[in-house]
Amino acid sequence: MALNPLDPSAVISALPNVLPPGKKKLESQQDALAALVHTAFIQLGFRLVAVDESSAARSILNSVLPDEWNNHGPGNYTLRYKHEQSSLEFIVKIVKLGSRTLIN
């Protein structure tokens, strides 16, 4: 039986590897959610191409979050991904709405 890439222990153990080398501390609950969602996408074979909607897609080494990944946090995060099995670009938005957080 194949290992489940979304097994909670697999995702949690991979999380520190996708944080920027100089910014391993998560500043808010929304930072943690965004980093967890990002880790799940990486575990499924997606690659990060941008952390906003307007910049050109670029190759980000090992899909490690760049230092500016949470500049708009904790209110707003945008993560853009590509996958080798698709020509589409996938956009994940995480938005703080009062005491709730929306992941779209």
C-alpha positions in Angstrom: 0.0 0.0 0.0 1.3 3.4 -0.9 2.0 6.0 1.7 -0.6 8.7 2.0 1.0 12.1 1.2 -1.8 13.8 3.2 -1.3 11.8 6.3 -1.2 14.4 9.1 2.2 13.2 10.3 3.7 13.5 6.8 2.3 17.0 6.3 3.4 18.2 9.7 6.9 16.8 9.3 7.3 18.4 5.9 6.0 21.8 7.1 9.4 23.2 8.4 11.0 22.4 5.0 8.8 24.8 3.1 9.2 27.8 5.3 11.8 30.4 4.3 15.2 29.6 5.9 15.3 33.0 7.7 11.7 33.1 8.8 10.8 29.8 10.5 8.5 31.5 13.0 4.8 31.7 12.1 3.4 35.1 13.2 -0.3 34.3 13.3 -2.9 31.6 13.1 -3.5 32.5 9.5 0.2 32.1 8.8 0.0 28.6 10.2 -3.1 27.8 8.0 -1.5 29.2 4.9 1.7 27.3 5.5 -0.2 24.1 6.2 -2.3 24.4 3.0 1.0 25.1 1.1 2.6 22.0 2.5 -0.4 19.9 1.5 -0.2 21.2 -2.1 3.6 20.5 -2.2 3.0 16.9 -0.8 0.6 16.4 -3.7 3.2 17.4 -6.3 2.2 21.0 -7.0 4.9 23.6 -7.3 4.7 27.2 -6.1 5.0 29.8 -8.9 4.0 33.0 -7.1 2.7 34.5 -3.8 0.4 37.1 -5.4 -1.9 37.5 -8.3 -0.1 40.0 -10.4 3.5 38.9 -10.8 4.7 36.6 -13.6 4.9 32.9 -12.7 8.4 31.9 -11.8 10.2 28.8 -10.7 10.6 28.9 -6.9 13.3 26.5 -5.8 11.9 23.5 -4.0 8.6 25.4 -3.6 10.0 27.0 -0.4 7.9 30.0 0.5 9.8 33.2 -0.3 10.5 35.7 2.5 7.6 37.9 1.3 5.0 35.1 1.3 3.1 36.6 4.3 3.5 40.3 3.7 -0.3 40.8 3.5 -1.0 38.5 6.4 -2.8 37.8 8.6 -5.6 39.3 6.5 -4.8 38.0 3.0 -2.7 35.3 1.3 -2.5 34.3 -2.3 -0.6 31.2 -3.4 -0.3 30.2 -7.1 0.6 26.7 -8.2 1.2 24.6 -11.3 1.2 20.8 -11.6 3.0 18.7 -14.1 -0.3 16.9 -15.0 -2.1 20.0 -16.0 -1.6 23.2 -18.0 -3.8 25.1 -15.6 -2.7 27.5 -12.8 -4.2 26.9 -9.4 -4.8 29.9 -7.1 -5.4 29.5 -3.4 -6.7 32.5 -1.4 -6.8 32.6 2.3 -8.6 35.5 3.8 -9.3 36.5 7.4 -13.0 37.5 7.8 -13.4 38.8 11.4 -12.9 35.8 13.7 -13.1 33.3 10.8 -10.8 32.4 8.0 -11.9 31.5 4.5 -9.8 29.2 2.3 -10.8 29.3 -1.4 
